[in-house]
Amino acid sequence: MPVNQDLIEREFAKTSPYLVGREKVREFSRAVFASDPVNYSVESAREAGYADVVAPPTFAIVVQQLTLDQLFAIEDSGIELTHVVHGSQQFSYTRPIVAGDELTAQLSITSIKTLGGNAMVAAETTIRDARDEHVATATSTLVVRGDAA
């Protein structure tokens, strides 16, 4: 089944709030080999002007994944998870994510292009804080391999 072009029109619900935990930030920081003290030490983060430890820039993928799970759960999407490869990932920030943030995210599919039997799905996730202020936008391109591949 080809990727459903109607996904571009579909409205995705905001995710439930995700509370960014201090230990989650530290765990993620270790996993990506972040070395800045603001990623681990509350004292260092506060000295640098932040309320708590600061998540590395790629931490937004944790929140974006909640929205992509919505996409993968759609039965008529034409997206079989075992046929998906992550093609690209970008993040743009209004401000860093810090421990204590309560974040919601909303997915939109900005385009679907077919190329050689495969589909390129451009997904954009807008991440907002508890005051509904923009924190980050995570943009992914998912490559969905066609059945003939």
C-alpha positions, 0 to 999 in steps of 0.5 A: 500500500502506498503512503496515504496522501491524505496524511497531509490534510490530517490534523494530529492532536497535541500530545499529553504534557511531557514533563522533562525530568532532570535525570532524563536530561542527564541520561540523554546527555550521557547517551549522546556524549554531551560534555557541557556541565550545564547538561549535568549540574544544576549549579552550573546551569543556574550560573549560566542563567538557566532554571535547571539542567539543560537538555542537549539540542537533540533531546527534542527527538524524545518529544517528537517521537510521541507525535511520530507514534501517532502517525505510525498508529494510523491504520490507513497510513500506508506506513509500515514501520519495518519499512521506515528509515530516518532520512534527515533530522533538524531542530530549530529552537526559540529557547533550550529545553530544561528540566522542569519544562512541561512540553506538548507537541503537535505533528503536521505532515508537510509533504509526501513525495514518491521517488522510485517506489519509495515515499519521502514523508516530511514531518514537522513537530512543533513543541510548546511549553506550559505557557503555550510558547514555542520552544522548538520545531523538530523536522524529520524526513522519513523514507518509506520503502515501497513493497517492490523494494 
